[in-house]
Amino acid sequence: MFKTVFGVISLSIVASILVACGTDDEAKKVEMNKTVVTEKTVDNTSTRTVGKKVDGRWYTPAQLIRGKKVFASNCASCHGDKGQGLTVDWKKPDAKGVFPPPPLNGSAHAWHHSKDLLMRTVNEGGVALGGAMPSFKDKLSEKEKEAVLAHVMSLWPDKIYNTWSKRNPQ
């Protein structure tokens, strides 16, 4: 019992020191607004913490941080570093008949789609839909794809996210 309590206290102190020494302001900002997420153990005798949700949304701070990095490396060059899009009219195809990448920040239509459909678009790309987005099915891991969706949804204003969430309960 003493070892367990001592271990928990030691772990808490080490975690506090690491958080205090961190320099990533965004990570600290994300960590400030969170809700603990628990799940039942396999034998249903207790619960365990599996992560913390950001502002009542479906994703965790860790997913959000990873997603921002994945987005920067794989998506920003076409969708803009803040998901704002890079063209004036994303609804109008170019001279070759290809639609430009839409904004992903809540100002276009991405929020009208379920998480499953958004994931399918990430996996299959946008060519079949008239766009030029490549497939990321074999390029990104499942965790990276989930994380990039977390980042994209973090760009949505609360009103947009809440509307989406009511249509797509998690």
C-alpha positions in Angstrom: 0.0 0.0 0.0 2.8 2.5 1.0 4.7 1.7 -2.3 1.5 2.3 -4.3 0.7 5.6 -2.6 4.4 6.7 -2.8 4.5 5.7 -6.5 1.4 7.8 -7.3 2.8 10.8 -5.4 6.2 10.4 -7.1 4.6 10.1 -10.5 2.4 13.2 -9.8 5.5 15.2 -8.8 7.4 14.2 -11.9 4.5 15.0 -14.2 4.1 18.4 -12.6 7.8 19.2 -13.1 7.6 18.1 -16.7 4.6 20.2 -17.4 6.1 23.2 -15.7 9.3 22.8 -17.6 7.6 22.4 -21.0 7.9 25.2 -23.5 5.0 24.4 -25.8 2.5 27.0 -25.0 -0.2 25.4 -27.2 0.1 22.1 -25.3 -0.3 24.0 -22.0 -3.3 25.8 -23.4 -4.9 22.6 -24.6 -4.3 20.9 -21.2 -6.1 23.7 -19.4 -9.6 22.8 -20.6 -10.1 19.1 -20.3 -12.5 16.4 -19.0 -11.3 13.1 -17.7 -12.4 10.1 -19.8 -12.7 6.7 -18.1 -13.7 3.3 -19.2 -14.6 0.1 -17.4 -11.9 -2.5 -17.0 -12.4 -5.8 -18.8 -13.8 -7.5 -15.6 -16.1 -4.4 -15.0 -14.8 -4.1 -11.4 -13.3 -0.6 -11.8 -12.6 2.2 -14.3 -9.4 3.5 -15.6 -8.4 6.8 -17.1 -7.9 6.5 -20.8 -7.4 10.1 -21.7 -8.8 13.6 -21.3 -11.1 15.2 -23.8 -10.6 18.8 -24.9 -13.5 21.1 -24.1 -16.0 18.2 -24.2 -15.1 17.3 -27.7 -14.3 13.7 -28.8 -10.6 14.1 -29.0 -7.8 14.3 -26.4 -5.0 16.9 -26.1 -2.5 14.3 -27.2 -4.5 13.7 -30.4 -4.7 17.4 -31.0 -1.0 18.0 -30.6 -0.2 15.0 -32.9 -2.9 16.1 -35.4 -1.4 19.6 -35.8 2.0 18.1 -36.7 0.4 15.6 -39.1 -1.7 18.4 -40.7 1.3 20.7 -41.1 3.3 17.9 -42.8 0.5 16.5 -45.0 -2.4 18.9 -45.4 -1.4 22.6 -44.9 0.2 23.0 -48.3 -3.2 22.5 -49.9 -5.7 23.5 -47.2 -3.7 26.3 -45.6 -1.8 26.3 -42.3 -4.9 27.2 -40.4 -7.3 25.2 -42.6 -8.5 28.4 -44.2 -8.1 27.2 -47.8 -5.9 28.8 -50.4 -8.3 29.8 -53.1 -11.0 32.4 -53.3 -13.7 30.1 -54.6 -13.2 26.5 -53.6 -16.6 25.6 -55.2 -15.4 26.4 -58.7 -13.3 23.9 -60.7 -10.1 25.0 -62.3 -9.4 24.9 -66.1 -8.9 21.1 -65.9 -12.2 20.6 -64.1 -10.6 19.8 -60.7 -12.0 21.4 -57.6 -9.5 23.1 -55.4 -9.0 22.0 -51.8 -11.8 23.5 -49.6 -11.2 25.3 -46.3 -11.3 22.9 -43.3 -11.8 25.6 -40.6 -15.6 25.4 -40.5 -16.2 28.0 -43.2 -16.8 25.3 -45.9 -18.7 22.0 -45.9 -16.4 19.5 -44.0 -18.5 20.0 -40.9 -21.6 18.7 -42.7 -20.1 15.2 -42.9 -19.8 12.5 -40.3 -16.4 11.5 -38.8 -16.7 8.2 -40.8 -17.1 10.1 -44.1 -14.3 12.5 -43.3 -12.1 9.5 -42.5 -13.1 7.8 -45.8 -12.1 11.0 -47.6 -8.7 10.9 -45.8 -8.3 7.3 -46.7 -9.5 7.4 -50.3 -8.6 10.9 -51.3 -10.8 13.4 -53.2 -10.2 12.4 -56.8 -13.4 10.4 -57.1 -15.2 13.6 -55.8 -13.6 15.8 -58.5 -10.7 17.0 -56.4 -7.0 16.3 -56.4 -6.5 15.1 -52.8 -4.4 11.9 -52.7 -5.2 8.9 -50.6 -3.6 8.8 -47.2 -4.7 5.2 -46.5 -1.2 3.7 -46.6 0.7 6.9 -45.9 -0.6 7.7 -42.4 -1.3 5.4 -39.5 -4.9 5.1 -38.0 -3.8 7.1 -35.0 -2.3 9.9 -37.3 -5.6 10.0 -39.3 -7.7 10.2 -36.1 -5.3 13.0 -34.9 -5.6 15.0 -38.1 -9.4 14.9 -37.9 -9.0 16.1 -34.3 -6.9 19.0 -35.4 -9.3 19.9 -38.2 -12.3 19.8 -35.9 -10.4 22.0 -33.4 -10.3 24.7 -36.1 -14.1 24.8 -36.1 -15.8 27.5 -34.0 -17.8 26.1 -31.0 -21.1 26.8 -32.7 -20.1 24.8 -35.8 -18.6 21.9 -33.7 -21.7 21.8 -31.5 -24.0 21.6 -34.5 -21.8 18.9 -36.0 -21.8 17.0 -32.7 -25.6 17.0 -32.4 -25.8 15.5 -35.9 -23.0 13.0 -35.2 -23.1 11.8 -31.6 -19.8 10.2 -30.5 
